[in-house]
């Protein structure tokens, strides 16, 4: 699968797509650089599902 160009709204123009390791995400949360509710909720669900799968 090949990603296409993003179709961003005006308020999303400065956004960028980047991958992070689990450790990098944890550092961002602890440094209070990742604080938006949707991202934190998704991160919580990811960790809950990962724990169940183990």
Secondary structure, DSSP 8 states (H G I E B T S, - for coil): ---------GGGTT-------HHHHHHHHHTT----HHHHHHHHHHHHHHHHH-
